[in-house]
Amino acid sequence: MDIVVPIKFVPDLVEELEIDEGTGQLDRTFLRLVPNELDDHALEEALLLKEKHGGTITVVAIDSGDVDETLFTAVAKGADKVIKITGEGYEEGLSSHACVELLAKALGDLSYDVILTGTQAVDDVDGSVGGLLAAKLDLPYVGYVTKAVSEGGKLVVTKEYPGGLLAEVETDLPAVVGIQAAEQAPRYVVTSLVMDAMNNATIDETEGGEATATGAAEITAMRAPEKGEAAEMIAGDAGAVAEKLVQIMKEKGILS
């Protein structure tokens, strides 16, 4: 089974994000980008599929910054090939539609049975990349998947629904699958293996060209969430607290 795993880089939420007052967009001057967590789960699920069924894994990333270490780490984990999509202005941020245009172009010359991508990202909580990529490539798509198994030339996946409901879905191949969580936590690799990959592996580069975003929503402004008022702590024994709560609810019209 030949698998492709696109890796997206997103803002590190550990850092304090700021809005550029001049543009109304995210200030990327000192922005730190990290691999999307669920894409790491997609890579782990790809590695599990490879261990079960054989085949190859190709990891693809858009050159939005320092992506080389992540690609070499993928090699250290077991990826067979890594590709970096290069082009002007990618570090300024790309919409999901633009990312899909670049990925579809890069995948044009590749042979694959399945594309595994994270169900969503912190800057794309509606999880549109997987579905958009499937539509662009005219392939079936299944999202929110927690397990994938190859059976009889098809892929059988476990899909998670709200409320903890699970369903098994069978799809023809090739297909695009959005991973919500891999069957096990993404594996850790020691630094020595990453260094070995840096010394012996090669990152293939492909020119992406202009990143168009046809159909994407236009973002005109951003703002930080407004802080609410501080909570009121009610002191006293149970009876006093209950009496105070009743008084507050009456004042707010909740109780008559």
BAMI-470789 format. One record per residue: y, x, z negated of N, C-alpha, C in turn; residue number from 1; residue in one letter. Coordinates in steps of 0.2 Angstrom, whole numbers, plus 5000, padded with zeros to 4 digits. Layout:
BEGIN
REC,Y,X,Z,Y,X,Z,Y,X,Z,NUM,a
...
This chain:
BEGIN
REC,4994,5004,5000,5000,5000,5000,5006,5004,5000,1,m
REC,5011,5003,5005,5017,5007,5005,5022,5003,5002,2,d
REC,5026,5006,4998,5031,5002,4994,5038,5006,4994,3,i
REC,5043,5002,4995,5050,5004,4995,5053,5002,4988,4,v
REC,5057,5006,4985,5061,5004,4979,5068,5006,4980,5,v
REC,5072,5001,4981,5080,5003,4981,5082,5004,4974,6,p
REC,5086,5009,4972,5089,5010,4966,5096,5009,4966,7,i
REC,5099,5005,4962,5106,5003,4962,5109,5007,4956,8,k
REC,5115,5009,4957,5119,5012,4951,5125,5008,4949,9,f
REC,5125,5007,4943,5130,5002,4940,5134,5005,4934,10,v
REC,5139,5002,4932,5143,5005,4927,5139,5005,4920,11,p
REC,5140,5011,4916,5137,5011,4910,5141,5007,4905,12,d
REC,5137,5002,4902,5140,4998,4898,5141,5001,4891,13,l
REC,5139,5007,4890,5140,5010,4883,5147,5012,4883,14,v
REC,5150,5014,4889,5157,5016,4890,5162,5010,4889,15,e
REC,5168,5012,4888,5173,5006,4888,5176,5005,4895,16,e
REC,5175,4999,4897,5177,4998,4904,5184,4996,4904,17,l
REC,5188,4998,4909,5195,4996,4909,5197,4993,4916,18,e
REC,5202,4989,4916,5204,4985,4922,5210,4989,4925,19,i
REC,5210,4991,4931,5216,4994,4934,5221,4988,4935,20,d
REC,5227,4989,4932,5232,4984,4932,5235,4983,4939,21,e
REC,5235,4988,4943,5238,4988,4949,5234,4984,4954,22,g
REC,5227,4985,4954,5223,4982,4959,5219,4976,4956,23,t
REC,5219,4975,4949,5216,4970,4946,5208,4970,4947,24,g
REC,5206,4976,4949,5199,4978,4949,5197,4983,4943,25,q
REC,5190,4984,4943,5188,4989,4938,5190,4996,4940,26,l
REC,5193,4999,4934,5196,5006,4935,5190,5011,4936,27,d
REC,5189,5014,4941,5183,5018,4942,5185,5026,4942,28,r
REC,5191,5027,4939,5193,5034,4939,5189,5038,4934,29,t
REC,5187,5036,4929,5182,5039,4924,5176,5035,4923,30,f
REC,5174,5031,4928,5168,5027,4927,5162,5031,4927,31,l
REC,5158,5030,4923,5151,5033,4923,5146,5028,4925,32,r
REC,5142,5030,4930,5137,5026,4933,5130,5028,4931,33,l
REC,5126,5023,4930,5119,5025,4928,5114,5020,4932,34,v
REC,5108,5022,4933,5103,5018,4937,5102,5011,4934,35,p
REC,5102,5006,4938,5101,4999,4935,5094,4999,4931,36,n
REC,5094,4996,4925,5088,4996,4921,5082,4993,4924,37,e
REC,5084,4987,4928,5078,4983,4930,5075,4986,4937,38,l
REC,5079,4990,4940,5077,4994,4946,5072,5000,4943,39,d
REC,5073,5002,4937,5068,5007,4934,5062,5003,4933,40,d
REC,5062,4997,4931,5056,4993,4930,5053,4992,4937,41,h
REC,5056,4991,4942,5054,4990,4949,5050,4996,4951,42,a
REC,5053,5002,4949,5049,5008,4951,5043,5009,4947,43,l
REC,5043,5007,4940,5037,5007,4936,5031,5003,4939,44,e
REC,5033,4997,4941,5028,4992,4944,5026,4995,4950,45,e
REC,5030,4998,4954,5027,5002,4960,5022,5007,4959,46,a
REC,5024,5011,4954,5019,5016,4952,5012,5013,4949,47,l
REC,5012,5008,4946,5006,5004,4944,5002,5002,4950,48,l
REC,5006,4999,4955,5003,4997,4961,4999,5003,4965,49,l
REC,5003,5008,4965,5000,5014,4968,4994,5017,4965,50,k
REC,4994,5017,4958,4988,5019,4954,4982,5014,4955,51,e
REC,4984,5008,4956,4978,5003,4957,4975,5003,4964,52,k
REC,4980,5003,4969,4978,5002,4976,4979,5008,4981,53,h
REC,4982,5014,4978,4984,5019,4983,4990,5018,4987,54,g
REC,4992,5022,4991,4998,5021,4996,5003,5026,4994,55,g
REC,5009,5024,4996,5015,5028,4995,5021,5024,4992,56,t
REC,5026,5028,4989,5032,5025,4986,5038,5029,4989,57,i
REC,5042,5025,4992,5049,5028,4994,5054,5025,4990,58,t
REC,5058,5029,4987,5064,5027,4983,5070,5028,4987,59,v
REC,5075,5023,4988,5081,5024,4991,5087,5022,4987,60,v
REC,5092,5026,4988,5098,5025,4984,5104,5026,4988,61,a
REC,5109,5022,4987,5116,5023,4990,5120,5028,4986,62,i
REC,5123,5033,4990,5126,5039,4987,5133,5036,4984,63,d
REC,5133,5033,4978,5139,5031,4975,5141,5035,4970,64,s
REC,5138,5041,4969,5140,5046,4964,5135,5051,4964,65,g
REC,5133,5053,4957,5128,5058,4956,5121,5055,4956,66,d
REC,5118,5054,4962,5112,5051,4962,5106,5055,4962,67,v
REC,5107,5062,4964,5101,5066,4965,5097,5067,4959,68,d
REC,5099,5067,4953,5095,5068,4947,5090,5062,4947,69,e
REC,5093,5056,4948,5088,5050,4947,5083,5050,4953,70,t
REC,5085,5053,4959,5080,5053,4964,5074,5058,4963,71,l
REC,5076,5064,4960,5071,5069,4958,5067,5067,4952,72,f
REC,5070,5063,4948,5066,5060,4942,5061,5055,4945,73,t
REC,5063,5051,4950,5058,5047,4953,5052,5051,4956,74,a
REC,5054,5057,4959,5048,5061,4962,5044,5063,4956,75,v
REC,5047,5065,4951,5043,5068,4945,5038,5063,4942,76,a
REC,5040,5056,4943,5036,5051,4940,5031,5049,4945,77,k
REC,5031,5051,4952,5026,5049,4956,5028,5047,4963,78,g
REC,5035,5046,4964,5037,5044,4971,5035,5049,4976,79,a
REC,5034,5047,4982,5032,5052,4987,5038,5054,4992,80,d
REC,5043,5050,4992,5048,5051,4997,5055,5048,4994,81,k
REC,5060,5052,4994,5067,5049,4991,5072,5050,4997,82,v
REC,5076,5045,4997,5081,5044,5003,5088,5043,5000,83,i
REC,5093,5046,5002,5100,5045,5000,5104,5043,5006,84,k
REC,5107,5037,5005,5111,5034,5010,5118,5037,5009,85,i
REC,5121,5040,5014,5128,5044,5013,5133,5040,5017,86,t
REC,5139,5041,5015,5145,5038,5018,5151,5038,5015,87,g
REC,5157,5037,5018,5163,5037,5015,5165,5031,5011,88,e
REC,5168,5032,5005,5170,5027,5001,5165,5023,4996,89,g
REC,5159,5025,4997,5154,5021,4993,5155,5022,4985,90,y
REC,5158,5027,4983,5159,5028,4976,5164,5023,4973,91,e
REC,5168,5020,4978,5173,5015,4976,5170,5009,4974,92,e
REC,5164,5008,4975,5160,5002,4973,5159,4997,4979,93,g
REC,5153,4994,4979,5151,4990,4985,5148,4984,4982,94,l
REC,5150,4978,4986,5147,4972,4985,5140,4972,4986,95,s
REC,5136,4966,4983,5129,4966,4985,5128,4965,4992,96,s
REC,5132,4961,4996,5132,4960,5003,5132,4967,5007,97,h
REC,5137,4971,5005,5138,4978,5008,5131,4982,5006,98,a
REC,5129,4982,5000,5123,4986,4998,5117,4984,5003,99,c
REC,5116,4977,5004,5111,4975,5008,5111,4977,5015,100,v
REC,5117,4977,5018,5118,4980,5025,5116,4987,5025,101,e
REC,5118,4991,5020,5116,4998,5021,5109,4999,5020,102,l
REC,5106,4995,5015,5099,4996,5014,5094,4994,5020,103,l
REC,5096,4988,5023,5093,4986,5029,5093,4991,5034,104,a
REC,5099,4994,5035,5099,4999,5041,5095,5005,5039,105,k
REC,5095,5007,5033,5091,5013,5031,5083,5011,5031,106,a
REC,5081,5005,5030,5074,5003,5030,5072,5002,5037,107,l
REC,5076,5002,5042,5074,5000,5049,5069,5005,5052,108,g
REC,5068,5011,5050,5063,5016,5053,5058,5017,5048,109,d
REC,5057,5013,5043,5052,5014,5038,5046,5009,5039,110,l
REC,5040,5011,5037,5035,5006,5037,5033,5005,5030,111,s
REC,5033,4998,5028,5031,4997,5021,5028,4990,5021,112,y
REC,5024,4989,5015,5021,4983,5014,5025,4978,5009,113,d
REC,5028,4981,5004,5032,4977,5000,5038,4981,4997,114,v
REC,5044,4978,4996,5050,4981,4993,5051,4978,4986,115,i
REC,5051,4982,4981,5052,4980,4974,5059,4982,4972,116,l
REC,5062,4977,4970,5069,4979,4967,5070,4975,4961,117,t
REC,5075,4977,4957,5076,4974,4950,5079,4967,4952,118,g
REC,5077,4962,4948,5079,4955,4949,5086,4955,4949,119,t
REC,5090,4958,4944,5097,4958,4944,5100,4964,4941,120,q
REC,5106,4965,4941,5110,4971,4938,5116,4968,4934,121,a
REC,5118,4973,4930,5124,4971,4925,5130,4969,4929,122,v
REC,5131,4971,4935,5137,4969,4939,5135,4964,4945,123,d
REC,5129,4961,4944,5126,4957,4949,5121,4952,4945,124,d
REC,5124,4948,4940,5119,4944,4936,5116,4939,4940,125,v
REC,5118,4937,4946,5115,4931,4949,5109,4934,4953,126,d
REC,5108,4941,4953,5102,4943,4956,5102,4942,4964,127,g
REC,5107,4944,4967,5107,4942,4974,5105,4947,4979,128,s
REC,5104,4953,4977,5102,4959,4982,5095,4958,4984,129,v
REC,5090,4956,4980,5083,4955,4983,5083,4949,4988,130,g
REC,5086,4944,4986,5086,4938,4991,5090,4939,4997,131,g
REC,5095,4942,4996,5099,4944,5002,5096,4949,5007,132,l
REC,5092,4954,5004,5089,4959,5008,5083,4955,5011,133,l
REC,5079,4951,5008,5074,4947,5011,5076,4943,5017,134,a
REC,5082,4940,5016,5085,4936,5021,5087,4940,5027,135,a
REC,5090,4946,5026,5092,4950,5031,5086,4953,5035,136,k
REC,5080,4954,5032,5074,4957,5035,5069,4952,5037,137,l
REC,5071,4945,5036,5067,4940,5038,5060,4940,5034,138,d
REC,5060,4941,5028,5054,4942,5024,5054,4937,5018,139,l
REC,5048,4935,5016,5048,4931,5010,5050,4935,5004,140,p
REC,5053,4931,4999,5056,4934,4993,5053,4930,4987,141,y
REC,5051,4933,4981,5049,4930,4975,5053,4934,4970,142,v
REC,5056,4931,4965,5060,4935,4960,5057,4933,4953,143,g
REC,5060,4937,4948,5058,4936,4941,5051,4937,4940,144,y
REC,5049,4942,4943,5041,4944,4943,5040,4949,4937,145,v
REC,5034,4948,4934,5032,4953,4928,5026,4956,4930,146,t
REC,5023,4955,4935,5016,4958,4937,5015,4957,4944,147,k
REC,5012,4962,4947,5010,4961,4955,5004,4964,4956,148,a
REC,4999,4961,4960,4993,4964,4961,4991,4962,4969,149,v
REC,4989,4967,4972,4987,4966,4979,4980,4963,4980,150,s
REC,4979,4958,4983,4973,4954,4984,4972,4952,4991,151,e
REC,4967,4955,4995,4965,4952,5002,4971,4952,5007,152,g
REC,4975,4958,5006,4980,4958,5011,4987,4954,5009,153,g
REC,4986,4951,5003,4992,4947,5001,4994,4950,4994,154,k
REC,5000,4948,4992,5002,4950,4985,5002,4944,4980,155,l
REC,4999,4945,4975,4999,4940,4970,5003,4942,4964,156,v
REC,5009,4938,4962,5013,4940,4957,5014,4935,4952,157,v
REC,5015,4937,4946,5016,4933,4940,5024,4932,4940,158,t
REC,5026,4926,4940,5033,4924,4940,5035,4920,4934,159,k
REC,5040,4923,4931,5043,4920,4924,5048,4914,4926,160,e
REC,5047,4909,4922,5052,4903,4923,5055,4902,4916,161,y
REC,5061,4899,4915,5064,4898,4909,5059,4894,4904,162,p
REC,5060,4896,4898,5056,4893,4893,5049,4896,4892,163,g
REC,5049,4902,4895,5042,4906,4894,5037,4904,4899,164,g
REC,5038,4899,4903,5033,4897,4908,5031,4902,4913,165,l
REC,5025,4903,4915,5023,4908,4920,5019,4905,4925,166,l
REC,5019,4908,4931,5016,4905,4937,5013,4911,4941,167,a
REC,5008,4910,4944,5005,4915,4949,5007,4912,4956,168,e
REC,5010,4917,4960,5013,4915,4967,5010,4920,4971,169,v
REC,5007,4918,4977,5004,4922,4982,5009,4922,4988,170,e
REC,5010,4928,4990,5014,4929,4996,5011,4933,5001,171,t
REC,5013,4932,5008,5011,4936,5013,5015,4943,5013,172,d
REC,5012,4948,5016,5016,4954,5016,5018,4956,5023,173,l
REC,5023,4959,5025,5028,4962,5020,5032,4957,5016,174,p
REC,5034,4959,5010,5038,4954,5006,5043,4958,5002,175,a
REC,5048,4955,4999,5053,4958,4994,5051,4954,4988,176,v
REC,5051,4958,4982,5049,4956,4976,5054,4958,4971,177,v
REC,5057,4953,4967,5062,4955,4962,5058,4956,4955,178,g
REC,5059,4962,4952,5055,4963,4946,5060,4962,4940,179,i
REC,5057,4957,4935,5061,4956,4929,5059,4961,4924,180,q
REC,5053,4962,4924,5050,4967,4919,5043,4970,4921,181,a
REC,5042,4976,4921,5036,4979,4923,5031,4978,4918,182,a
REC,5024,4978,4920,5019,4977,4915,5019,4981,4909,183,e
REC,5022,4987,4910,5023,4992,4904,5030,4995,4905,184,q
REC,5032,4997,4899,5039,5001,4899,5039,5006,4904,185,a
REC,5045,5007,4907,5046,5013,4912,5044,5019,4909,186,p
REC,5040,5023,4912,5037,5030,4909,5042,5035,4908,187,r
REC,5041,5039,4904,5046,5045,4903,5043,5051,4906,188,y
REC,5047,5055,4909,5045,5062,4911,5049,5067,4908,189,v
REC,5045,5073,4906,5048,5078,4903,5053,5082,4908,190,v
REC,5058,5085,4905,5063,5089,4909,5060,5094,4914,191,t
REC,5054,5097,4912,5051,5102,4916,5049,5099,4923,192,s
REC,5046,5093,4922,5044,5090,4929,5049,5088,4933,193,l
REC,5055,5086,4930,5061,5085,4934,5064,5091,4938,194,v
REC,5064,5097,4934,5066,5103,4936,5061,5105,4942,195,m
REC,5055,5104,4941,5050,5106,4946,5051,5102,4953,196,d
REC,5053,5096,4952,5054,5092,4958,5061,5094,4961,197,a
REC,5066,5096,4957,5072,5099,4960,5071,5105,4964,198,m
REC,5066,5109,4962,5065,5115,4965,5060,5115,4971,199,n
REC,5056,5109,4972,5051,5109,4977,5052,5102,4981,200,n
REC,5055,5097,4979,5056,5091,4983,5062,5091,4987,201,a
REC,5062,5087,4992,5068,5087,4997,5070,5079,4997,202,t
REC,5077,5079,4996,5080,5072,4997,5082,5071,5004,203,i
REC,5079,5066,5007,5081,5065,5014,5088,5061,5014,204,d
REC,5092,5063,5019,5099,5059,5019,5099,5055,5026,205,e
REC,5102,5049,5025,5103,5045,5031,5110,5043,5031,206,t
REC,5114,5043,5036,5121,5041,5037,5121,5033,5037,207,e
REC,5125,5030,5032,5125,5023,5032,5131,5020,5036,208,g
REC,5136,5024,5037,5141,5021,5041,5146,5017,5037,209,g
REC,5150,5013,5040,5154,5008,5037,5150,5003,5033,210,e
REC,5152,5001,5027,5149,4996,5023,5152,4990,5023,211,a
REC,5150,4985,5028,5153,4979,5028,5150,4974,5023,212,t
REC,5154,4969,5022,5152,4964,5016,5153,4957,5019,213,a
REC,5151,4956,5025,5152,4949,5028,5148,4944,5023,214,t
REC,5152,4939,5021,5149,4933,5017,5150,4934,5010,215,g
REC,5152,4940,5008,5153,4941,5001,5160,4938,4998,216,a
REC,5159,4936,4992,5165,4933,4988,5170,4938,4987,217,a
REC,5177,4936,4988,5182,4941,4987,5184,4941,4980,218,e
REC,5184,4947,4977,5186,4947,4970,5194,4949,4970,219,i
REC,5198,4944,4967,5205,4945,4967,5208,4948,4961,220,t
REC,5204,4947,4955,5206,4950,4949,5201,4950,4944,221,a
REC,5201,4954,4939,5197,4954,4933,5201,4954,4927,222,m
REC,5198,4952,4921,5201,4953,4915,5195,4953,4909,223,r
REC,5197,4957,4904,5192,4957,4899,5192,4951,4895,224,a
REC,5186,4949,4892,5185,4943,4888,5190,4943,4883,225,p
REC,5193,4937,4882,5198,4936,4876,5194,4936,4869,226,e
REC,5197,4939,4865,5194,4939,4858,5196,4933,4854,227,k
REC,5191,4930,4851,5192,4924,4847,5195,4925,4840,228,g
REC,5196,4920,4837,5199,4921,4830,5193,4924,4825,229,e
REC,5195,4927,4820,5190,4930,4815,5187,4924,4812,230,a
REC,5180,4925,4810,5177,4919,4807,5179,4919,4799,231,a
REC,5179,4912,4797,5181,4911,4790,5175,4911,4786,232,e
REC,5175,4916,4781,5169,4916,4776,5170,4911,4770,233,m
REC,5165,4907,4769,5166,4902,4764,5162,4905,4758,234,i
REC,5165,4906,4752,5162,4908,4746,5161,4903,4741,235,a
REC,5156,4904,4737,5155,4899,4731,5147,4898,4732,236,g
REC,5145,4893,4727,5138,4891,4727,5137,4886,4732,237,d
REC,5130,4884,4733,5128,4880,4738,5132,4873,4739,238,a
REC,5134,4870,4733,5138,4864,4732,5145,4865,4735,239,g
REC,5148,4870,4733,5155,4872,4735,5155,4873,4742,240,a
REC,5150,4877,4745,5150,4878,4752,5149,4872,4756,241,v
REC,5145,4868,4754,5143,4861,4757,5149,4857,4758,242,a
REC,5153,4856,4752,5159,4852,4751,5164,4855,4756,243,e
REC,5165,4862,4756,5170,4865,4761,5168,4863,4768,244,k
REC,5162,4864,4770,5160,4862,4777,5161,4855,4779,245,l
REC,5160,4850,4774,5161,4843,4776,5169,4842,4777,246,v
REC,5173,4846,4773,5180,4845,4773,5182,4848,4780,247,q
REC,5180,4854,4782,5182,4857,4789,5180,4852,4795,248,i
REC,5174,4849,4794,5171,4845,4800,5176,4838,4800,249,m
REC,5178,4836,4794,5182,4830,4794,5189,4832,4797,250,k
REC,5192,4838,4796,5198,4840,4799,5198,4841,4806,251,e
REC,5192,4843,4809,5191,4844,4816,5189,4837,4819,252,k
REC,5188,4832,4816,5186,4826,4819,5178,4825,4820,253,g
REC,5174,4830,4818,5167,4830,4819,5164,4824,4814,254,i
REC,5167,4824,4808,5165,4818,4804,5170,4814,4802,255,l
REC,5169,4807,4801,5174,4803,4799,5175,4802,4792,256,s
